[in-house]
């Protein structure tokens, strides 16, 4: 959120570029964004403590559900933001909302 506050127009640009439909650049942008998401996923999940998951849970499927939830939640937020200039206020509410979803996921998957 602090980076968003300091450089709001960069994030506006990135959001716009992700939504670009021009066939000349759409695949190039998608490749670059996918690489960033893949790197981010690796960083997010590199230190998972698998012992916290309930024994009957398929951890790979739980992680996939978590990915769907996070990316869906993020996409919903991006649709609600017109500009990142006012990201701090929106971001604080966004994080509160995310915490309630995270709590449900935690109750569902953890021992």
Secondary structure, 3 states (H helix, E strand, C coil): CHHHHHCHHHHHHHHHHHCCCCCCCHHHHHHHHHHHHHHHHHHHHCCCCHHHECCCCCHHHHHHHHHHHHHHHHHHHHHHCCCHHHHHHHHHHHHHHHHHHHHHHHHHHEC
